Each structure stands twice: as C-alpha cells, then as structure tokens.
Amino acid sequence: MTLIDSVATEQPKQLKGLELYAQLGLFLTVRTIMNSGFRMIYPFLPFIARGLGVTEEAVTLGITLRSAVGLFSPFIGSVADTWGRKRAMLLGLILFIGSMLLVFISPTYPALIASLVLTSLSKIMFDTAMYAYLGDRVDYRQRGMVSGIAEFGWSGAFLLGIPLAGFLIQNLGWASPFPCFGLIAIGILILLWRALPNDVVSKEISRPSLMQGLEIVRQHPAGIAALLMAFLITTSNETVNVVYGSWMENNFALKVAALGLASTVIGIAELSGEGLVAGFVDRLGKRRALAIGMSLYAVTCLLLPILGFRLEGALIGLFLFYLTFEFTIVSSIPLMTELVPGARATYIALAAATQSLGRMAGSLIGPVLFKSGLGANAVAAAIFTVLAMLLLGLYVRERQNR
C-alpha cells in the first residue's frame, strides 16, 4: 500500500446548478477585490514610489520580497488540507484586510513592504483553499468552465479595481486605494462566512499532513514536471509585467489616469482569455488547450516590441500578450487540480510556490533586461515559454476523468 492509498480523502457534496453558480459568484467577488489590492502596484509603481519619496527600484524590491513569500506556499496552502477549506479561505481574507488597513494606518515605505508581503500570504492561502474546494466539489469534466469563471476575478481587478485605484490615487493620494479595498473586503468576509458550508469533521477522515502531502507529490512525475512548467510560464510573464508601467510612461508620457485606462485594456484581454477557457477548454481537453495557449503566447511575446512604436500598437500588443497568457495560465489550473488528487491543496500550494519563484525571478530579470529595451524582455519571455512547452510535451499527461 502506498502513501496515496493510506490517506483517506473527503467526499463532500458535489456542487451543481444554482448552488454552484452562486458560490462561484461569491468567489469571483472576493478575488476581484483581493487581486485589485495585489495588482495595483504594477501600473502605479512610479506614482507610489514618488509618493513615498523612494526610487522605483526600492518598490520593485518590495515586489521581489512579495514573490519570495510564495516559496513558503506549501506551508501556507497546506492549511487547507489540514484545517479545512472554509477556515483557510476565511483566514486568507482576514490577512488581506490587515494588509490593506496597515498602509492606511501607516502610509510609509516599511508599511508598504509589509503590506505587499501580507497580501501575498493572503492570496496564497485563499486561492489554494478555493481551488482545492472546487476540486473536491466539481466534476473534472466541468472544471475548465469553473476555473475560467473563478479567474474572472483576476481580470476583474484590471477592469474595475485598477481604474478605481487610479481615480483614487489621482484625487486622494497614492495610499487611498488601500483602505477602500480593505473596507470592501470586510463586508465580503461576512458573506463568505455565512454562505460556505462548514468543513467536514470526522474521525474517519485522515487529512494529509504537509510531509505526507509532499511525499504524495513526489510519487507523481507529471506533477513535478508541471510545477517546473508553471515556474517558466510565470517567469516569462513577470519579465514583462514588472516593466510595462515604466515602458508606457517613458515611451508615451502616460499619466496616472491614462495608465488606468491601459490597465482596462489588459483587463479586457484577460477577461477574454478566461472566457475562452470557460467556453472551450473542457471540449478541447486541458492539455491540448494549454499547448495551444503557450504557442500563441510565445508568438505574442515577440510581437510586443514590434507593435510598440505607437500608443495604439502598444495597446494592441498588450491586449494580445495578456489575452494569450491568461488563456495559458487558466488552462493549466483544471489540469493541475487533478494531477495529484491525494494531496490537492498541498499540490496547488506547491504550484503557487513555483509561480511565486517565477515572479521573483522575473522581477529581478525584468529591470536588468529593460536597460536594453523592451525587446530584450520580450525575447526572454518567449524563450521561457518555449522551454515550458517542451516540458508539457515530454512529461505532463492528463489524468483520466474520475
């Protein structure tokens, strides 16, 4: 008997129909607010740095530290395996509220760094628990659709939260979005607590510890290859992510409100990518859809500097870049939720760790490459994506439907 057999798994009630969509709507709302707080640092980095009286590099260092927190994702995310999905989601949202209110209480550089770190902790804990919860309660054949809808909260940040943040920064100062998002999150916390079913408590259910979960993952070579693939894809994206705000401001002299508009374009692109996942990934097959997404994403990486000589072309390039990346990354989610079902939350947490490591690597590589122009960032992003495609083709196989 293997460790996989020795750890019993819960068989909670499956979500269907109205109940499924009601809970997805709640998750969508939570993730829109949390991702707004997480993502607003990118387009408004120059303005936040000036507001604090520090260099852009100093704020970028904070982003790197935030990404480094993701290395501890297995410890953070495994809480959903050991304590239960609902408890982990509530704790993650409480941490987010604290991260936002901290900057409101103390609008200083150290407080911002602490807020970035807490935001990362909260996002890892909530997202890991949410996807483990959906993996427990939604049939694999529907998981592409469910993942696409849940990820609307990522694009919703750029469609709703980031323009709101731009308006607040322009009129009330760089720190004003933080208390706004924190207060909204308090209301959502109450709704989440009341709406979700309590975690199953039974002496007959043996939930895997962190070490047991890691041992289960070790027995799945395809799962390990998928983690490396996730690292490369995320490194690719962050290599451009961390510099695009400065690139838009330097090349086209965009001010804060205009950068908020550019963020809306990105949000529409991501929403489109998530919509394509929700509509087609279950039909195409998760692995095939992921291969298509990475192929298109690699091409758009190379197109970005070519299209970027005029503002209109730059916006088109950003639209295609984020559309194809979002389709790629969201297509990978349903595939990864079933690669290691015996330790689902722990594995999803490991995926978050590798993605955070990728973002940390990209945030370090990006500014260095940007000294040679955006073209250097684009070529590096394409190379990382091609390497990820090789891992998918050679090692990652889709599990049979359960």
C-alpha positions in Angstrom: 0.0 0.0 0.0 1.4 3.4 -1.0 1.0 6.6 1.0 -1.6 7.7 -1.6 -3.8 4.8 -0.5 -3.2 5.3 3.2 -4.6 8.9 3.3 -8.4 9.0 3.1 -10.0 11.8 1.2 -13.2 13.6 1.9 -16.2 13.1 -0.4 -18.2 16.3 0.1 -21.4 17.1 -1.6 -20.9 17.9 -5.3 -21.9 21.4 -6.4 -24.4 21.7 -9.2 -26.8 24.1 -10.7 -27.8 27.3 -8.9 -25.7 26.4 -5.8 -22.6 26.1 -7.9 -23.1 29.4 -9.7 -24.0 31.3 -6.5 -20.7 30.2 -4.8 -18.7 30.9 -8.0 -20.2 34.5 -7.9 -19.1 34.9 -4.3 -15.6 33.6 -5.1 -15.5 36.0 -8.1 -16.3 39.0 -5.9 -13.7 38.0 -3.3 -11.0 37.5 -5.9 -11.7 40.8 -7.7 -11.1 42.7 -4.5 -8.1 40.7 -3.5 -6.5 40.8 -6.9 -7.1 44.6 -7.1 -5.0 45.0 -4.0 -2.4 42.6 -5.3 -2.1 44.0 -8.8 -2.3 47.8 -8.4 1.4 48.0 -7.6 2.3 47.3 -11.2 0.7 50.1 -13.2 1.1 52.7 -10.5 4.6 51.8 -9.3 6.2 55.1 -10.4 3.5 57.2 -8.6 3.6 55.1 -5.4 7.4 55.5 -5.4 7.2 59.2 -5.8 4.5 59.4 -3.1 6.8 57.6 -0.7 9.9 59.5 -1.7 11.8 56.4 -2.7 13.1 55.0 -6.0 11.2 52.8 -8.3 13.9 50.1 -7.7 13.0 50.2 -4.0 9.4 49.5 -4.7 10.4 46.8 -7.1 12.4 45.2 -4.3 9.2 45.0 -2.4 7.6 43.1 -5.2 10.5 40.7 -5.2 10.1 40.1 -1.5 6.4 39.6 -2.0 7.2 37.0 -4.6 9.7 35.3 -2.3 6.9 34.8 0.2 5.4 32.4 -2.3 8.3 30.0 -1.6 6.6 29.2 1.6 3.3 28.4 -0.2 3.4 24.6 0.7 3.4 25.6 4.4 0.7 28.3 3.9 -1.5 26.4 1.4 -1.4 23.1 3.2 -3.6 24.7 5.9 -6.5 23.9 3.6 -5.6 20.2 3.7 -5.1 20.1 7.5 -7.6 22.7 8.8 -10.2 22.6 6.1 -11.1 24.7 3.0 -13.5 27.2 4.6 -11.3 28.0 7.5 -8.3 28.6 5.2 -10.4 30.9 2.9 -11.6 33.0 5.8 -8.1 33.3 7.3 -6.7 34.3 3.9 -9.3 37.1 3.6 -8.6 38.3 7.1 -4.9 38.6 6.3 -5.8 40.6 3.2 -7.9 43.0 5.2 -5.0 43.5 7.6 -2.6 44.2 4.7 -4.8 46.9 3.3 -5.5 48.7 6.6 -1.9 48.6 7.5 -1.0 51.1 4.8 -4.0 53.3 5.8 -2.7 53.4 9.4 0.9 53.9 8.5 1.5 55.2 4.9 5.3 54.6 4.9 7.7 52.5 2.9 8.2 49.8 5.6 4.4 49.5 5.9 4.1 49.2 2.1 6.6 46.4 2.1 4.8 44.6 5.0 1.5 45.1 3.1 2.9 43.5 0.0 4.1 40.5 2.0 0.8 40.1 3.8 -1.1 40.4 0.5 0.9 37.6 -0.9 0.2 35.4 2.1 -3.5 36.1 1.9 -3.7 35.4 -1.8 -1.8 32.1 -1.5 -4.0 30.9 1.4 -7.3 31.9 -0.2 -6.6 30.8 -3.8 -5.2 27.4 -2.7 -8.2 26.7 -0.5 -10.7 27.9 -3.1 -9.3 25.7 -5.9 -9.0 22.7 -3.6 -12.6 23.3 -2.5 -13.7 23.4 -6.2 -11.6 20.4 -7.0 -13.4 18.5 -4.2 -16.9 19.5 -5.2 -16.9 19.9 -9.1 -16.6 17.1 -11.6 -13.3 17.2 -13.6 -15.3 17.4 -16.9 -16.6 20.8 -15.7 -13.5 22.1 -14.1 -12.3 24.1 -17.1 -15.5 26.1 -17.1 -15.4 26.6 -13.3 -11.8 27.7 -13.4 -12.5 30.2 -16.1 -15.3 31.8 -14.2 -13.4 31.9 -10.9 -10.5 33.5 -12.7 -12.7 36.4 -13.9 -11.7 37.9 -10.6 -8.2 38.3 -11.9 -9.3 40.3 -15.0 -12.0 42.0 -12.9 -9.2 43.6 -10.9 -7.9 45.4 -14.0 -11.4 46.2 -15.3 -12.8 47.5 -12.1 -10.3 47.7 -9.2 -7.3 49.2 -11.0 -9.3 52.1 -12.7 -10.9 52.8 -9.3 -7.4 52.8 -7.7 -6.2 55.2 -10.5 -9.1 57.6 -9.7 -8.4 57.5 -6.0 -4.7 58.0 -6.4 -5.2 60.9 -8.7 -7.7 62.6 -6.4 -6.8 61.5 -2.9 -3.2 60.3 -3.0 -1.2 57.1 -3.5 -2.4 55.4 -0.3 -6.1 55.9 -0.8 -7.0 52.6 -2.5 -5.7 50.6 0.4 -8.5 51.4 3.0 -11.1 51.3 0.2 -10.3 47.7 -0.7 -9.9 46.8 3.0 -13.3 48.0 3.9 -15.0 46.3 1.0 -13.2 43.0 2.0 -14.7 43.2 5.5 -18.2 43.1 4.1 -17.3 40.2 1.8 -15.8 38.3 4.7 -19.2 38.2 6.5 -20.9 37.0 3.3 -18.3 34.2 2.8 -18.6 33.1 6.4 -22.4 32.7 6.1 -22.5 31.3 2.6 -20.0 28.4 2.6 -20.7 25.1 4.2 -18.7 24.2 7.3 -15.7 21.9 6.8 -16.3 18.2 7.2 -15.2 17.0 10.7 -14.9 13.2 11.1 -12.5 10.9 12.9 -12.8 8.6 9.8 -11.2 11.2 7.6 -7.4 11.3 7.7 -6.2 14.6 6.2 -2.6 14.6 4.9 0.0 16.5 6.8 2.4 18.7 4.9 5.1 16.0 4.9 2.6 13.3 3.7 1.4 15.6 1.0 4.9 16.3 -0.2 5.6 12.5 -0.3 2.4 12.0 -2.4 3.5 14.7 -4.8 6.9 13.1 -5.1 5.2 10.0 -6.5 3.8 11.9 -9.5 6.5 12.7 -12.1 3.9 14.5 -14.3 3.0 16.7 -11.3 6.7 17.7 -10.8 7.1 18.5 -14.5 4.0 20.7 -14.4 5.5 22.6 -11.4 8.6 23.4 -13.5 6.4 24.4 -16.4 4.4 26.8 -14.1 7.7 28.4 -13.0 8.8 29.1 -16.6 5.5 30.5 -17.7 5.3 32.8 -14.7 8.9 34.0 -15.1 8.1 34.8 -18.7 5.1 36.9 -17.8 6.7 38.8 -14.9 9.7 39.7 -17.0 7.4 42.0 -18.9 4.9 42.7 -16.1 7.4 44.5 -13.9 8.4 47.0 -16.6 5.3 47.7 -18.7 4.2 50.6 -16.5 7.5 52.3 -16.8 7.6 51.5 -20.5 4.2 53.1 -21.1 5.1 56.1 -19.1 8.5 56.6 -20.7 7.5 56.0 -24.3 4.1 57.7 -24.4 4.2 60.0 -21.4 1.1 58.5 -19.9 -0.1 59.9 -16.6 -1.9 58.0 -13.8 -5.4 58.1 -15.3 -4.2 57.0 -18.7 -2.3 54.1 -17.2 -5.5 53.1 -15.5 -7.1 53.1 -19.0 -4.2 50.9 -20.3 -4.9 48.6 -17.4 -8.6 48.4 -18.5 -7.3 47.2 -21.9 -5.3 44.5 -20.1 -8.4 43.6 -18.0 -10.5 43.1 -21.2 -7.8 40.9 -22.7 -7.6 38.8 -19.6 -11.4 38.6 -19.3 -11.5 37.4 -22.9 -8.8 34.7 -22.2 -10.8 33.5 -19.1 -14.0 33.4 -21.2 -12.3 31.3 -23.8 -11.1 28.9 -21.1 -14.6 28.7 -19.6 -16.1 28.0 -23.1 -13.7 25.7 -24.8 -11.1 24.1 -22.5 -13.4 21.2 -21.4 -14.2 20.5 -25.0 -10.6 20.7 -26.3 -9.0 18.9 -23.4 -7.0 20.6 -20.8 -3.6 19.6 -22.1 -4.3 20.4 -25.7 -5.7 23.8 -24.8 -2.6 24.5 -22.7 -0.3 23.7 -25.6 -2.3 26.0 -28.0 -2.2 28.8 -25.4 1.6 28.6 -24.9 2.2 28.5 -28.6 0.2 31.7 -29.2 1.7 33.4 -26.1 5.3 32.8 -27.3 4.4 34.5 -30.6 2.8 37.5 -29.0 5.8 38.0 -26.7 7.9 38.6 -29.8 5.2 40.9 -31.3 5.0 43.2 -28.3 8.1 45.4 -29.1 7.3 45.3 -32.8 3.8 46.8 -32.2 5.0 49.2 -29.6 6.2 52.1 -31.7 2.9 53.9 -31.4 0.4 54.0 -28.5 -2.3 52.3 -30.5 0.1 49.5 -31.4 1.4 49.2 -27.9 -2.2 48.8 -26.5 -2.9 46.1 -29.2 0.3 44.3 -28.2 -0.5 44.4 -24.5 -4.0 43.1 -25.3 -2.7 40.1 -27.2 0.1 39.5 -24.7 -2.3 39.3 -21.7 -5.0 37.5 -23.7 -2.8 34.6 -24.6 -1.0 34.5 -21.3 -4.3 34.4 -19.4 -5.7 31.6 -21.6 -2.5 29.7 -21.0 -2.3 30.1 -17.2 -6.0 29.5 -16.6 -6.0 26.4 -18.9 -3.3 25.0 -16.6 -5.5 25.3 -13.5 -8.0 22.5 -14.1 -5.2 20.2 -15.3 -3.2 20.8 -12.2 -6.1 20.3 -9.8 -6.3 16.6 -10.8 -2.6 15.8 -11.2 -2.2 14.9 -7.5 -5.7 14.5 -6.1 -4.5 12.7 -2.9 -2.9 16.0 -1.7 -4.8 18.5 -3.8 -4.4 21.6 -1.6 -0.7 20.9 -0.9 0.0 20.4 -4.6 -1.9 23.6 -5.6 0.2 25.4 -2.9 3.4 23.9 -4.4 2.2 25.3 -7.8 1.7 28.7 -6.1 5.3 28.4 -4.7 6.8 27.7 -8.1 4.8 30.6 -9.6 6.0 32.9 -6.9 9.5 31.8 -7.5 9.0 32.6 -11.2 7.6 36.0 -10.4 10.6 36.7 -8.1 13.0 35.6 -10.9 11.1 37.7 -13.5 11.0 40.8 -11.2 14.8 40.5 -10.9 15.5 39.8 -14.5 13.0 42.3 -16.0 14.6 45.6 -14.9 18.0 44.4 -15.9 16.9 43.4 -19.4 14.8 46.6 -19.7 18.0 48.6 -19.7 18.5 47.2 -23.3 14.9 48.0 -24.2 11.6 46.1 -24.1 12.8 43.8 -26.9 15.2 42.1 -24.6 12.3 41.3 -22.1 10.1 40.0 -25.0 12.7 37.6 -26.3 13.5 36.3 -22.9 9.8 35.8 -22.2 9.4 33.8 -25.5 12.4 31.6 -24.6 11.0 30.7 -21.2 7.7 29.8 -22.8 9.2 27.5 -25.4 11.0 25.7 -22.6 7.7 25.3 -20.7 6.1 23.8 -23.9 8.9 21.2 -24.1 8.1 20.1 -20.5 4.4 19.8 -21.3 5.0 17.8 -24.5 7.5 15.4 -23.0 6.3 14.8 -19.4 2.9 16.1 -18.5 0.0 13.8 -19.1 -3.7 14.4 -18.4 -5.2 12.0 -15.8 -8.3 10.1 -16.9 -11.7 11.6 -15.8 -12.6 10.4 -12.4 
